[in-house]
Amino acid sequence: MSTGDFILPPSGLARDVLARARQQGVTIATAESCTGGLIAAALTAVAGSSDVVDRGFVTYSNAAKQDMLDVRAATLTAFGAVSEQVAAEMAQGARDRSGAALAVSVTGIAGPGGSGHKPEGRVCFGLASAAGLHTETVEFGAIGRDRVRAATVAHALQLLRGTLDHSASRKA
């Protein structure tokens, strides 16, 4: 293995998400911009995840968001790629395009850079399920690109776990 090789170890949080989804018979799709597929990688680092993970969309460009996830040009123009509105359309598009029961999306500014209006470390999350859409924005701050991306993956997995826990409690 060369120095530049990257292997993502399975995390306990990813295992928890997969176990909960498996118990409920739920499949998951991801739609990722600033993480470039790291959420899907975290989930698929766990052996046996193929019964839960349907697919992941890496939509780094606005064109990819439109082509692959049906994000509307008007939404991108009005709110910008880093917005809860785009995160919502990404999550819904991933759910619609995949047939998965649950889809999580992320779009943000990992850094370096940003602006006063959209600072480095801002990430918008979307979650689409049969219960509807949920969005939120987290300001991780200018903690560096790798840390923003890692924090984004962890937060997305926590959102998935929380949604699965809530769904299980409604069924109980």
TORKOL-4160 file (C-alpha; in steps of 0.2 Angstrom, whole numbers, padded with zeros to 4 digits, m for minus):
172
<pt num="1" X="0000" Y="0000" Z="0000"/>
<pt num="2" X="0007" Y="0017" Z="m0005"/>
<pt num="3" X="0007" Y="0032" Z="0007"/>
<pt num="4" X="m0007" Y="0040" Z="m0003"/>
<pt num="5" X="m0019" Y="0025" Z="m0001"/>
<pt num="6" X="m0035" Y="0028" Z="0010"/>
<pt num="7" X="m0045" Y="0015" Z="0019"/>
<pt num="8" X="m0059" Y="0020" Z="0029"/>
<pt num="9" X="m0062" Y="0009" Z="0045"/>
<pt num="10" X="m0079" Y="0004" Z="0049"/>
<pt num="11" X="m0087" Y="0015" Z="0063"/>
<pt num="12" X="m0098" Y="0011" Z="0077"/>
<pt num="13" X="m0110" Y="0024" Z="0071"/>
<pt num="14" X="m0111" Y="0017" Z="0054"/>
<pt num="15" X="m0114" Y="0000" Z="0061"/>
<pt num="16" X="m0128" Y="0007" Z="0072"/>
<pt num="17" X="m0137" Y="0015" Z="0057"/>
<pt num="18" X="m0136" Y="m0001" Z="0047"/>
<pt num="19" X="m0142" Y="m0012" Z="0061"/>
<pt num="20" X="m0157" Y="m0001" Z="0064"/>
<pt num="21" X="m0161" Y="0000" Z="0045"/>
<pt num="22" X="m0159" Y="m0018" Z="0044"/>
<pt num="23" X="m0171" Y="m0021" Z="0058"/>
<pt num="24" X="m0184" Y="m0010" Z="0050"/>
<pt num="25" X="m0181" Y="m0016" Z="0032"/>
<pt num="26" X="m0176" Y="0001" Z="0027"/>
<pt num="27" X="m0164" Y="0005" Z="0012"/>
<pt num="28" X="m0153" Y="0021" Z="0012"/>
<pt num="29" X="m0147" Y="0032" Z="m0002"/>
<pt num="30" X="m0135" Y="0046" Z="m0001"/>
<pt num="31" X="m0133" Y="0062" Z="m0010"/>
<pt num="32" X="m0117" Y="0071" Z="m0007"/>
<pt num="33" X="m0108" Y="0087" Z="m0013"/>
<pt num="34" X="m0095" Y="0093" Z="0000"/>
<pt num="35" X="m0091" Y="0075" Z="0006"/>
<pt num="36" X="m0088" Y="0068" Z="m0011"/>
<pt num="37" X="m0095" Y="0051" Z="m0006"/>
<pt num="38" X="m0088" Y="0049" Z="0011"/>
<pt num="39" X="m0105" Y="0045" Z="0019"/>
<pt num="40" X="m0108" Y="0031" Z="0007"/>
<pt num="41" X="m0090" Y="0025" Z="0010"/>
<pt num="42" X="m0093" Y="0026" Z="0029"/>
<pt num="43" X="m0108" Y="0015" Z="0027"/>
<pt num="44" X="m0101" Y="0003" Z="0015"/>
<pt num="45" X="m0085" Y="0001" Z="0025"/>
<pt num="46" X="m0096" Y="m0011" Z="0036"/>
<pt num="47" X="m0096" Y="m0029" Z="0029"/>
<pt num="48" X="m0114" Y="m0034" Z="0024"/>
<pt num="49" X="m0120" Y="m0016" Z="0021"/>
<pt num="50" X="m0126" Y="m0021" Z="0004"/>
<pt num="51" X="m0143" Y="m0026" Z="0011"/>
<pt num="52" X="m0146" Y="m0008" Z="0017"/>
<pt num="53" X="m0136" Y="0004" Z="0006"/>
<pt num="54" X="m0145" Y="0006" Z="m0011"/>
<pt num="55" X="m0134" Y="0019" Z="m0019"/>
<pt num="56" X="m0125" Y="0035" Z="m0017"/>
<pt num="57" X="m0125" Y="0050" Z="m0028"/>
<pt num="58" X="m0109" Y="0062" Z="m0029"/>
<pt num="59" X="m0116" Y="0078" Z="m0036"/>
<pt num="60" X="m0102" Y="0090" Z="m0034"/>
<pt num="61" X="m0107" Y="0102" Z="m0048"/>
<pt num="62" X="m0123" Y="0111" Z="m0050"/>
<pt num="63" X="m0126" Y="0102" Z="m0066"/>
<pt num="64" X="m0124" Y="0085" Z="m0058"/>
<pt num="65" X="m0137" Y="0090" Z="m0045"/>
<pt num="66" X="m0149" Y="0095" Z="m0058"/>
<pt num="67" X="m0145" Y="0080" Z="m0070"/>
<pt num="68" X="m0144" Y="0066" Z="m0056"/>
<pt num="69" X="m0156" Y="0072" Z="m0043"/>
<pt num="70" X="m0168" Y="0084" Z="m0051"/>
<pt num="71" X="m0163" Y="0099" Z="m0041"/>
<pt num="72" X="m0171" Y="0114" Z="m0050"/>
<pt num="73" X="m0161" Y="0127" Z="m0058"/>
<pt num="74" X="m0173" Y="0140" Z="m0050"/>
<pt num="75" X="m0168" Y="0134" Z="m0033"/>
<pt num="76" X="m0150" Y="0135" Z="m0037"/>
<pt num="77" X="m0152" Y="0152" Z="m0043"/>
<pt num="78" X="m0163" Y="0159" Z="m0029"/>
<pt num="79" X="m0154" Y="0151" Z="m0014"/>
<pt num="80" X="m0137" Y="0144" Z="m0020"/>
<pt num="81" X="m0130" Y="0127" Z="m0020"/>
<pt num="82" X="m0126" Y="0128" Z="m0001"/>
<pt num="83" X="m0144" Y="0130" Z="0006"/>
<pt num="84" X="m0157" Y="0120" Z="0015"/>
<pt num="85" X="m0168" Y="0122" Z="m0001"/>
<pt num="86" X="m0155" Y="0113" Z="m0012"/>
<pt num="87" X="m0152" Y="0100" Z="0002"/>
<pt num="88" X="m0170" Y="0096" Z="0002"/>
<pt num="89" X="m0171" Y="0094" Z="m0016"/>
<pt num="90" X="m0156" Y="0083" Z="m0016"/>
<pt num="91" X="m0163" Y="0072" Z="m0003"/>
<pt num="92" X="m0179" Y="0070" Z="m0011"/>
<pt num="93" X="m0171" Y="0067" Z="m0028"/>
<pt num="94" X="m0160" Y="0053" Z="m0021"/>
<pt num="95" X="m0175" Y="0045" Z="m0013"/>
<pt num="96" X="m0186" Y="0046" Z="m0029"/>
<pt num="97" X="m0172" Y="0041" Z="m0041"/>
<pt num="98" X="m0166" Y="0026" Z="m0030"/>
<pt num="99" X="m0182" Y="0020" Z="m0022"/>
<pt num="100" X="m0174" Y="0019" Z="m0005"/>
<pt num="101" X="m0184" Y="0022" Z="0010"/>
<pt num="102" X="m0172" Y="0035" Z="0017"/>
<pt num="103" X="m0161" Y="0047" Z="0009"/>
<pt num="104" X="m0148" Y="0059" Z="0017"/>
<pt num="105" X="m0140" Y="0074" Z="0007"/>
<pt num="106" X="m0126" Y="0086" Z="0011"/>
<pt num="107" X="m0120" Y="0102" Z="0003"/>
<pt num="108" X="m0108" Y="0114" Z="0010"/>
<pt num="109" X="m0092" Y="0123" Z="0010"/>
<pt num="110" X="m0078" Y="0112" Z="0017"/>
<pt num="111" X="m0065" Y="0125" Z="0014"/>
<pt num="112" X="m0054" Y="0133" Z="0012"/>
<pt num="113" X="m0063" Y="0149" Z="0008"/>
<pt num="114" X="m0081" Y="0154" Z="0009"/>
<pt num="115" X="m0088" Y="0171" Z="0011"/>
<pt num="116" X="m0097" Y="0182" Z="0024"/>
<pt num="117" X="m0114" Y="0176" Z="0017"/>
<pt num="118" X="m0109" Y="0157" Z="0016"/>
<pt num="119" X="m0094" Y="0154" Z="0028"/>
<pt num="120" X="m0082" Y="0140" Z="0028"/>
<pt num="121" X="m0088" Y="0126" Z="0038"/>
<pt num="122" X="m0107" Y="0129" Z="0034"/>
<pt num="123" X="m0116" Y="0113" Z="0029"/>
<pt num="124" X="m0134" Y="0110" Z="0024"/>
<pt num="125" X="m0142" Y="0093" Z="0027"/>
<pt num="126" X="m0157" Y="0085" Z="0020"/>
<pt num="127" X="m0167" Y="0070" Z="0025"/>
<pt num="128" X="m0181" Y="0062" Z="0015"/>
<pt num="129" X="m0192" Y="0048" Z="0021"/>
<pt num="130" X="m0210" Y="0043" Z="0020"/>
<pt num="131" X="m0213" Y="0055" Z="0034"/>
<pt num="132" X="m0207" Y="0070" Z="0024"/>
<pt num="133" X="m0192" Y="0081" Z="0022"/>
<pt num="134" X="m0181" Y="0088" Z="0036"/>
<pt num="135" X="m0167" Y="0100" Z="0033"/>
<pt num="136" X="m0155" Y="0109" Z="0044"/>
<pt num="137" X="m0139" Y="0119" Z="0043"/>
<pt num="138" X="m0124" Y="0116" Z="0054"/>
<pt num="139" X="m0110" Y="0129" Z="0056"/>
<pt num="140" X="m0094" Y="0118" Z="0059"/>
<pt num="141" X="m0083" Y="0134" Z="0058"/>
<pt num="142" X="m0066" Y="0136" Z="0049"/>
<pt num="143" X="m0059" Y="0120" Z="0056"/>
<pt num="144" X="m0051" Y="0114" Z="0040"/>
<pt num="145" X="m0057" Y="0104" Z="0025"/>
<pt num="146" X="m0054" Y="0087" Z="0032"/>
<pt num="147" X="m0062" Y="0091" Z="0049"/>
<pt num="148" X="m0077" Y="0099" Z="0041"/>
<pt num="149" X="m0079" Y="0084" Z="0030"/>
<pt num="150" X="m0077" Y="0071" Z="0044"/>
<pt num="151" X="m0089" Y="0081" Z="0055"/>
<pt num="152" X="m0102" Y="0081" Z="0041"/>
<pt num="153" X="m0101" Y="0062" Z="0039"/>
<pt num="154" X="m0103" Y="0060" Z="0058"/>
<pt num="155" X="m0118" Y="0072" Z="0058"/>
<pt num="156" X="m0126" Y="0064" Z="0043"/>
<pt num="157" X="m0125" Y="0047" Z="0051"/>
<pt num="158" X="m0132" Y="0054" Z="0067"/>
<pt num="159" X="m0147" Y="0061" Z="0057"/>
<pt num="160" X="m0150" Y="0044" Z="0049"/>
<pt num="161" X="m0149" Y="0035" Z="0066"/>
<pt num="162" X="m0161" Y="0048" Z="0074"/>
<pt num="163" X="m0173" Y="0046" Z="0060"/>
<pt num="164" X="m0173" Y="0027" Z="0061"/>
<pt num="165" X="m0175" Y="0028" Z="0080"/>
<pt num="166" X="m0190" Y="0040" Z="0079"/>
<pt num="167" X="m0197" Y="0028" Z="0066"/>
<pt num="168" X="m0195" Y="0013" Z="0077"/>
<pt num="169" X="m0203" Y="0022" Z="0092"/>
<pt num="170" X="m0218" Y="0027" Z="0081"/>
<pt num="171" X="m0221" Y="0009" Z="0076"/>
<pt num="172" X="m0219" Y="0003" Z="0094"/>
